[in-house]
Structure formats: structure tokens, C-alpha cells
């Protein structure tokens, strides 16, 4: 449930940012590429199979 809420919040924020960029005259293709680069650059200290106490 928490992950679904986080997903929906992120989706709304990304949509808003994309729409803002389009209103400002940015290329949708470039903005989408920048979002992909951003996601790919995010790192975490938590390992995928690490279990939290």
C-alpha cells in the first residue's frame, strides 16, 4: 500500500514537472530523457535483498 501511494505521488509530480517543461517550451523528448537519466542516477545504501530489522 505504501509503495502504491509513493508511486502515485511520484507519477503526479513527474506529470506536473513534464507539463511545466512543455509550457516553458522544452522538448518533451529531452525532458523524458532527463527524467530517465535522473532515475538511473539515484543510488541507495540499501541492498535489494537486505532485510530491515
mmCIF file of the N, C-alpha and C atoms, coordinates in Angstrom:
data_MODEL
# 
_entry.id   MODEL 
# 
loop_
_atom_site.group_PDB 
_atom_site.id 
_atom_site.type_symbol 
_atom_site.label_atom_id 
_atom_site.label_alt_id 
_atom_site.label_comp_id 
_atom_site.label_asym_id 
_atom_site.label_entity_id 
_atom_site.label_seq_id 
_atom_site.pdbx_PDB_ins_code 
_atom_site.Cartn_x 
_atom_site.Cartn_y 
_atom_site.Cartn_z 
_atom_site.occupancy 
_atom_site.B_iso_or_equiv 
_atom_site.pdbx_formal_charge 
_atom_site.auth_seq_id 
_atom_site.auth_comp_id 
_atom_site.auth_asym_id 
_atom_site.auth_atom_id 
_atom_site.pdbx_PDB_model_num 
ATOM 1   N N  . UNK A 1 1  ? 0.828  -1.192 0.000   1.00 0.00 ? 1  UNK A N  1 
ATOM 2   C CA . UNK A 1 1  ? 0.000  0.000  0.000   1.00 0.00 ? 1  UNK A CA 1 
ATOM 3   C C  . UNK A 1 1  ? 0.878  1.264  0.000   1.00 0.00 ? 1  UNK A C  1 
ATOM 4   N N  . UNK A 1 2  ? 1.905  1.261  0.823   1.00 0.00 ? 2  UNK A N  1 
ATOM 5   C CA . UNK A 1 2  ? 2.797  2.425  0.891   1.00 0.00 ? 2  UNK A CA 1 
ATOM 6   C C  . UNK A 1 2  ? 3.484  2.636  -0.449  1.00 0.00 ? 2  UNK A C  1 
ATOM 7   N N  . UNK A 1 3  ? 3.948  1.552  -1.072  1.00 0.00 ? 3  UNK A N  1 
ATOM 8   C CA . UNK A 1 3  ? 4.612  1.668  -2.367  1.00 0.00 ? 3  UNK A CA 1 
ATOM 9   C C  . UNK A 1 3  ? 3.660  2.202  -3.430  1.00 0.00 ? 3  UNK A C  1 
ATOM 10  N N  . UNK A 1 4  ? 2.413  1.769  -3.400  1.00 0.00 ? 4  UNK A N  1 
ATOM 11  C CA . UNK A 1 4  ? 1.419  2.269  -4.353  1.00 0.00 ? 4  UNK A CA 1 
ATOM 12  C C  . UNK A 1 4  ? 1.173  3.762  -4.160  1.00 0.00 ? 4  UNK A C  1 
ATOM 13  N N  . UNK A 1 5  ? 1.100  4.205  -2.912  1.00 0.00 ? 5  UNK A N  1 
ATOM 14  C CA . UNK A 1 5  ? 0.919  5.635  -2.635  1.00 0.00 ? 5  UNK A CA 1 
ATOM 15  C C  . UNK A 1 5  ? 2.130  6.433  -3.108  1.00 0.00 ? 5  UNK A C  1 
ATOM 16  N N  . UNK A 1 6  ? 3.328  5.916  -2.833  1.00 0.00 ? 6  UNK A N  1 
ATOM 17  C CA . UNK A 1 6  ? 4.546  6.594  -3.293  1.00 0.00 ? 6  UNK A CA 1 
ATOM 18  C C  . UNK A 1 6  ? 4.573  6.678  -4.814  1.00 0.00 ? 6  UNK A C  1 
ATOM 19  N N  . UNK A 1 7  ? 4.197  5.600  -5.471  1.00 0.00 ? 7  UNK A N  1 
ATOM 20  C CA . UNK A 1 7  ? 4.177  5.563  -6.933  1.00 0.00 ? 7  UNK A CA 1 
ATOM 21  C C  . UNK A 1 7  ? 3.224  6.621  -7.481  1.00 0.00 ? 7  UNK A C  1 
ATOM 22  N N  . UNK A 1 8  ? 2.046  6.705  -6.925  1.00 0.00 ? 8  UNK A N  1 
ATOM 23  C CA . UNK A 1 8  ? 1.057  7.672  -7.411  1.00 0.00 ? 8  UNK A CA 1 
ATOM 24  C C  . UNK A 1 8  ? 1.510  9.110  -7.160  1.00 0.00 ? 8  UNK A C  1 
ATOM 25  N N  . UNK A 1 9  ? 2.141  9.368  -6.002  1.00 0.00 ? 9  UNK A N  1 
ATOM 26  C CA . UNK A 1 9  ? 2.667  10.702 -5.714  1.00 0.00 ? 9  UNK A CA 1 
ATOM 27  C C  . UNK A 1 9  ? 3.766  11.074 -6.704  1.00 0.00 ? 9  UNK A C  1 
ATOM 28  N N  . UNK A 1 10 ? 4.679  10.147 -6.949  1.00 0.00 ? 10 UNK A N  1 
ATOM 29  C CA . UNK A 1 10 ? 5.758  10.405 -7.908  1.00 0.00 ? 10 UNK A CA 1 
ATOM 30  C C  . UNK A 1 10 ? 5.200  10.618 -9.310  1.00 0.00 ? 10 UNK A C  1 
ATOM 31  N N  . UNK A 1 11 ? 4.232  9.802  -9.690  1.00 0.00 ? 11 UNK A N  1 
ATOM 32  C CA . UNK A 1 11 ? 3.617  9.928  -11.015 1.00 0.00 ? 11 UNK A CA 1 
ATOM 33  C C  . UNK A 1 11 ? 3.012  11.316 -11.198 1.00 0.00 ? 11 UNK A C  1 
ATOM 34  N N  . UNK A 1 12 ? 2.295  11.799 -10.203 1.00 0.00 ? 12 UNK A N  1 
ATOM 35  C CA . UNK A 1 12 ? 1.672  13.118 -10.271 1.00 0.00 ? 12 UNK A CA 1 
ATOM 36  C C  . UNK A 1 12 ? 2.734  14.220 -10.332 1.00 0.00 ? 12 UNK A C  1 
ATOM 37  N N  . UNK A 1 13 ? 3.788  14.095 -9.535  1.00 0.00 ? 13 UNK A N  1 
ATOM 38  C CA . UNK A 1 13 ? 4.850  15.106 -9.535  1.00 0.00 ? 13 UNK A CA 1 
ATOM 39  C C  . UNK A 1 13 ? 5.582  15.133 -10.875 1.00 0.00 ? 13 UNK A C  1 
ATOM 40  N N  . UNK A 1 14 ? 5.861  13.959 -11.414 1.00 0.00 ? 14 UNK A N  1 
ATOM 41  C CA . UNK A 1 14 ? 6.552  13.888 -12.701 1.00 0.00 ? 14 UNK A CA 1 
ATOM 42  C C  . UNK A 1 14 ? 5.681  14.452 -13.812 1.00 0.00 ? 14 UNK A C  1 
ATOM 43  N N  . UNK A 1 15 ? 4.395  14.140 -13.788 1.00 0.00 ? 15 UNK A N  1 
ATOM 44  C CA . UNK A 1 15 ? 3.464  14.682 -14.788 1.00 0.00 ? 15 UNK A CA 1 
ATOM 45  C C  . UNK A 1 15 ? 3.428  16.207 -14.705 1.00 0.00 ? 15 UNK A C  1 
ATOM 46  N N  . UNK A 1 16 ? 3.348  16.737 -13.495 1.00 0.00 ? 16 UNK A N  1 
ATOM 47  C CA . UNK A 1 16 ? 3.331  18.188 -13.314 1.00 0.00 ? 16 UNK A CA 1 
ATOM 48  C C  . UNK A 1 16 ? 4.619  18.820 -13.834 1.00 0.00 ? 16 UNK A C  1 
ATOM 49  N N  . UNK A 1 17 ? 5.756  18.198 -13.530 1.00 0.00 ? 17 UNK A N  1 
ATOM 50  C CA . UNK A 1 17 ? 7.039  18.727 -13.991 1.00 0.00 ? 17 UNK A CA 1 
ATOM 51  C C  . UNK A 1 17 ? 7.130  18.667 -15.514 1.00 0.00 ? 17 UNK A C  1 
ATOM 52  N N  . UNK A 1 18 ? 6.646  17.601 -16.111 1.00 0.00 ? 18 UNK A N  1 
ATOM 53  C CA . UNK A 1 18 ? 6.650  17.480 -17.567 1.00 0.00 ? 18 UNK A CA 1 
ATOM 54  C C  . UNK A 1 18 ? 5.762  18.551 -18.196 1.00 0.00 ? 18 UNK A C  1 
ATOM 55  N N  . UNK A 1 19 ? 4.578  18.736 -17.639 1.00 0.00 ? 19 UNK A N  1 
ATOM 56  C CA . UNK A 1 19 ? 3.676  19.762 -18.167 1.00 0.00 ? 19 UNK A CA 1 
ATOM 57  C C  . UNK A 1 19 ? 4.272  21.154 -18.019 1.00 0.00 ? 19 UNK A C  1 
ATOM 58  N N  . UNK A 1 20 ? 4.911  21.436 -16.883 1.00 0.00 ? 20 UNK A N  1 
ATOM 59  C CA . UNK A 1 20 ? 5.582  22.727 -16.701 1.00 0.00 ? 20 UNK A CA 1 
ATOM 60  C C  . UNK A 1 20 ? 6.660  22.928 -17.762 1.00 0.00 ? 20 UNK A C  1 
ATOM 61  N N  . UNK A 1 21 ? 7.448  21.888 -18.006 1.00 0.00 ? 21 UNK A N  1 
ATOM 62  C CA . UNK A 1 21 ? 8.512  21.980 -19.006 1.00 0.00 ? 21 UNK A CA 1 
ATOM 63  C C  . UNK A 1 21 ? 7.943  22.248 -20.394 1.00 0.00 ? 21 UNK A C  1 
ATOM 64  N N  . UNK A 1 22 ? 6.841  21.587 -20.730 1.00 0.00 ? 22 UNK A N  1 
ATOM 65  C CA . UNK A 1 22 ? 6.223  21.795 -22.044 1.00 0.00 ? 22 UNK A CA 1 
ATOM 66  C C  . UNK A 1 22 ? 5.685  23.213 -22.179 1.00 0.00 ? 22 UNK A C  1 
ATOM 67  N N  . UNK A 1 23 ? 5.082  23.732 -21.114 1.00 0.00 ? 23 UNK A N  1 
ATOM 68  C CA . UNK A 1 23 ? 4.574  25.108 -21.134 1.00 0.00 ? 23 UNK A CA 1 
ATOM 69  C C  . UNK A 1 23 ? 5.728  26.098 -21.335 1.00 0.00 ? 23 UNK A C  1 
ATOM 70  N N  . UNK A 1 24 ? 6.884  25.767 -20.768 1.00 0.00 ? 24 UNK A N  1 
ATOM 71  C CA . UNK A 1 24 ? 8.049  26.642 -20.895 1.00 0.00 ? 24 UNK A CA 1 
ATOM 72  C C  . UNK A 1 24 ? 8.764  26.466 -22.238 1.00 0.00 ? 24 UNK A C  1 
ATOM 73  N N  . UNK A 1 25 ? 8.265  25.572 -23.058 1.00 0.00 ? 25 UNK A N  1 
ATOM 74  C CA . UNK A 1 25 ? 8.818  25.403 -24.398 1.00 0.00 ? 25 UNK A CA 1 
ATOM 75  C C  . UNK A 1 25 ? 9.889  24.336 -24.537 1.00 0.00 ? 25 UNK A C  1 
ATOM 76  N N  . UNK A 1 26 ? 10.061 23.510 -23.522 1.00 0.00 ? 26 UNK A N  1 
ATOM 77  C CA . UNK A 1 26 ? 11.057 22.439 -23.596 1.00 0.00 ? 26 UNK A CA 1 
ATOM 78  C C  . UNK A 1 26 ? 10.547 21.308 -24.485 1.00 0.00 ? 26 UNK A C  1 
ATOM 79  N N  . UNK A 1 27 ? 11.479 20.557 -25.017 1.00 0.00 ? 27 UNK A N  1 
ATOM 80  C CA . UNK A 1 27 ? 11.159 19.392 -25.828 1.00 0.00 ? 27 UNK A CA 1 
ATOM 81  C C  . UNK A 1 27 ? 10.720 18.242 -24.921 1.00 0.00 ? 27 UNK A C  1 
ATOM 82  N N  . UNK A 1 28 ? 9.575  17.638 -25.221 1.00 0.00 ? 28 UNK A N  1 
ATOM 83  C CA . UNK A 1 28 ? 9.100  16.519 -24.419 1.00 0.00 ? 28 UNK A CA 1 
ATOM 84  C C  . UNK A 1 28 ? 10.117 15.378 -24.445 1.00 0.00 ? 28 UNK A C  1 
ATOM 85  N N  . UNK A 1 29 ? 10.690 15.128 -25.595 1.00 0.00 ? 29 UNK A N  1 
ATOM 86  C CA . UNK A 1 29 ? 11.675 14.052 -25.725 1.00 0.00 ? 29 UNK A CA 1 
ATOM 87  C C  . UNK A 1 29 ? 12.882 14.301 -24.821 1.00 0.00 ? 29 UNK A C  1 
ATOM 88  N N  . UNK A 1 30 ? 13.372 15.541 -24.780 1.00 0.00 ? 30 UNK A N  1 
ATOM 89  C CA . UNK A 1 30 ? 14.526 15.872 -23.944 1.00 0.00 ? 30 UNK A CA 1 
ATOM 90  C C  . UNK A 1 30 ? 14.189 15.777 -22.455 1.00 0.00 ? 30 UNK A C  1 
ATOM 91  N N  . UNK A 1 31 ? 12.996 16.229 -22.091 1.00 0.00 ? 31 UNK A N  1 
ATOM 92  C CA . UNK A 1 31 ? 12.592 16.181 -20.682 1.00 0.00 ? 31 UNK A CA 1 
ATOM 93  C C  . UNK A 1 31 ? 12.456 14.732 -20.232 1.00 0.00 ? 31 UNK A C  1 
ATOM 94  N N  . UNK A 1 32 ? 11.836 13.913 -21.059 1.00 0.00 ? 32 UNK A N  1 
ATOM 95  C CA . UNK A 1 32 ? 11.699 12.491 -20.707 1.00 0.00 ? 32 UNK A CA 1 
ATOM 96  C C  . UNK A 1 32 ? 13.073 11.841 -20.565 1.00 0.00 ? 32 UNK A C  1 
ATOM 97  N N  . UNK A 1 33 ? 13.996 12.177 -21.458 1.00 0.00 ? 33 UNK A N  1 
ATOM 98  C CA . UNK A 1 33 ? 15.355 11.637 -21.369 1.00 0.00 ? 33 UNK A CA 1 
ATOM 99  C C  . UNK A 1 33 ? 16.026 12.096 -20.076 1.00 0.00 ? 33 UNK A C  1 
ATOM 100 N N  . UNK A 1 34 ? 15.816 13.345 -19.699 1.00 0.00 ? 34 UNK A N  1 
ATOM 101 C CA . UNK A 1 34 ? 16.393 13.868 -18.459 1.00 0.00 ? 34 UNK A CA 1 
ATOM 102 C C  . UNK A 1 34 ? 15.807 13.148 -17.243 1.00 0.00 ? 34 UNK A C  1 
ATOM 103 N N  . UNK A 1 35 ? 14.513 12.860 -17.274 1.00 0.00 ? 35 UNK A N  1 
ATOM 104 C CA . UNK A 1 35 ? 13.886 12.115 -16.172 1.00 0.00 ? 35 UNK A CA 1 
ATOM 105 C C  . UNK A 1 35 ? 14.472 10.708 -16.074 1.00 0.00 ? 35 UNK A C  1 
ATOM 106 N N  . UNK A 1 36 ? 14.675 10.059 -17.218 1.00 0.00 ? 36 UNK A N  1 
ATOM 107 C CA . UNK A 1 36 ? 15.275 8.725  -17.212 1.00 0.00 ? 36 UNK A CA 1 
ATOM 108 C C  . UNK A 1 36 ? 16.686 8.781  -16.633 1.00 0.00 ? 36 UNK A C  1 
ATOM 109 N N  . UNK A 1 37 ? 17.452 9.786  -17.023 1.00 0.00 ? 37 UNK A N  1 
ATOM 110 C CA . UNK A 1 37 ? 18.807 9.950  -16.503 1.00 0.00 ? 37 UNK A CA 1 
ATOM 111 C C  . UNK A 1 37 ? 18.774 10.166 -14.994 1.00 0.00 ? 37 UNK A C  1 
ATOM 112 N N  . UNK A 1 38 ? 17.827 10.970 -14.540 1.00 0.00 ? 38 UNK A N  1 
ATOM 113 C CA . UNK A 1 38 ? 17.686 11.220 -13.109 1.00 0.00 ? 38 UNK A CA 1 
ATOM 114 C C  . UNK A 1 38 ? 17.403 9.925  -12.347 1.00 0.00 ? 38 UNK A C  1 
ATOM 115 N N  . UNK A 1 39 ? 16.443 9.157  -12.814 1.00 0.00 ? 39 UNK A N  1 
ATOM 116 C CA . UNK A 1 39 ? 16.101 7.891  -12.155 1.00 0.00 ? 39 UNK A CA 1 
ATOM 117 C C  . UNK A 1 39 ? 17.309 6.960  -12.136 1.00 0.00 ? 39 UNK A C  1 
ATOM 118 N N  . UNK A 1 40 ? 18.001 6.868  -13.269 1.00 0.00 ? 40 UNK A N  1 
ATOM 119 C CA . UNK A 1 40 ? 19.157 5.980  -13.357 1.00 0.00 ? 40 UNK A CA 1 
ATOM 120 C C  . UNK A 1 40 ? 20.309 6.420  -12.452 1.00 0.00 ? 40 UNK A C  1 
ATOM 121 N N  . UNK A 1 41 ? 20.369 7.693  -12.097 1.00 0.00 ? 41 UNK A N  1 
ATOM 122 C CA . UNK A 1 41 ? 21.469 8.203  -11.275 1.00 0.00 ? 41 UNK A CA 1 
ATOM 123 C C  . UNK A 1 41 ? 21.214 8.081  -9.781  1.00 0.00 ? 41 UNK A C  1 
ATOM 124 N N  . UNK A 1 42 ? 19.998 7.764  -9.392  1.00 0.00 ? 42 UNK A N  1 
ATOM 125 C CA . UNK A 1 42 ? 19.668 7.665  -7.967  1.00 0.00 ? 42 UNK A CA 1 
ATOM 126 C C  . UNK A 1 42 ? 20.280 6.390  -7.392  1.00 0.00 ? 42 UNK A C  1 
ATOM 127 N N  . UNK A 1 43 ? 20.987 6.553  -6.280  1.00 0.00 ? 43 UNK A N  1 
ATOM 128 C CA . UNK A 1 43 ? 21.619 5.426  -5.606  1.00 0.00 ? 43 UNK A CA 1 
ATOM 129 C C  . UNK A 1 43 ? 21.071 5.305  -4.194  1.00 0.00 ? 43 UNK A C  1 
ATOM 130 N N  . UNK A 1 44 ? 21.205 4.136  -3.638  1.00 0.00 ? 44 UNK A N  1 
ATOM 131 C CA . UNK A 1 44 ? 20.757 3.890  -2.279  1.00 0.00 ? 44 UNK A CA 1 
ATOM 132 C C  . UNK A 1 44 ? 21.805 3.060  -1.547  1.00 0.00 ? 44 UNK A C  1 
ATOM 133 N N  . UNK A 1 45 ? 21.824 3.169  -0.232  1.00 0.00 ? 45 UNK A N  1 
ATOM 134 C CA . UNK A 1 45 ? 22.719 2.356  0.585   1.00 0.00 ? 45 UNK A CA 1 
ATOM 135 C C  . UNK A 1 45 ? 22.086 1.012  0.933   1.00 0.00 ? 45 UNK A C  1 
ATOM 136 N N  . UNK A 1 46 ? 20.817 0.870  0.631   1.00 0.00 ? 46 UNK A N  1 
ATOM 137 C CA . UNK A 1 46 ? 20.093 -0.369 0.961   1.00 0.00 ? 46 UNK A CA 1 
ATOM 138 C C  . UNK A 1 46 ? 20.227 -1.330 -0.210  1.00 0.00 ? 46 UNK A C  1 
ATOM 139 N N  . UNK A 1 47 ? 20.656 -2.540 0.097   1.00 0.00 ? 47 UNK A N  1 
ATOM 140 C CA . UNK A 1 47 ? 20.783 -3.577 -0.926  1.00 0.00 ? 47 UNK A CA 1 
ATOM 141 C C  . UNK A 1 47 ? 19.410 -4.172 -1.219  1.00 0.00 ? 47 UNK A C  1 
ATOM 142 N N  . UNK A 1 48 ? 19.220 -4.661 -2.428  1.00 0.00 ? 48 UNK A N  1 
ATOM 143 C CA . UNK A 1 48 ? 17.914 -5.181 -2.847  1.00 0.00 ? 48 UNK A CA 1 
ATOM 144 C C  . UNK A 1 48 ? 17.423 -6.300 -1.945  1.00 0.00 ? 48 UNK A C  1 
ATOM 145 N N  . UNK A 1 49 ? 18.316 -7.187 -1.528  1.00 0.00 ? 49 UNK A N  1 
ATOM 146 C CA . UNK A 1 49 ? 17.908 -8.311 -0.704  1.00 0.00 ? 49 UNK A CA 1 
ATOM 147 C C  . UNK A 1 49 ? 18.150 -8.094 0.784   1.00 0.00 ? 49 UNK A C  1 
ATOM 148 N N  . UNK A 1 50 ? 18.494 -6.863 1.155   1.00 0.00 ? 50 UNK A N  1 
ATOM 149 C CA . UNK A 1 50 ? 18.761 -6.546 2.559   1.00 0.00 ? 50 UNK A CA 1 
ATOM 150 C C  . UNK A 1 50 ? 17.432 -6.462 3.308   1.00 0.00 ? 50 UNK A C  1 
ATOM 151 N N  . UNK A 1 51 ? 17.365 -7.118 4.441   1.00 0.00 ? 51 UNK A N  1 
ATOM 152 C CA . UNK A 1 51 ? 16.152 -7.076 5.266   1.00 0.00 ? 51 UNK A CA 1 
ATOM 153 C C  . UNK A 1 51 ? 16.357 -6.106 6.409   1.00 0.00 ? 51 UNK A C  1 
ATOM 154 N N  . UNK A 1 52 ? 15.396 -5.261 6.606   1.00 0.00 ? 52 UNK A N  1 
ATOM 155 C CA . UNK A 1 52 ? 15.470 -4.303 7.704   1.00 0.00 ? 52 UNK A CA 1 
ATOM 156 C C  . UNK A 1 52 ? 14.920 -4.936 8.967   1.00 0.00 ? 52 UNK A C  1 
ATOM 157 N N  . UNK A 1 53 ? 15.472 -4.572 10.118  1.00 0.00 ? 53 UNK A N  1 
ATOM 158 C CA . UNK A 1 53 ? 15.000 -5.161 11.389  1.00 0.00 ? 53 UNK A CA 1 
ATOM 159 C C  . UNK A 1 53 ? 13.561 -4.812 11.691  1.00 0.00 ? 53 UNK A C  1 
# 
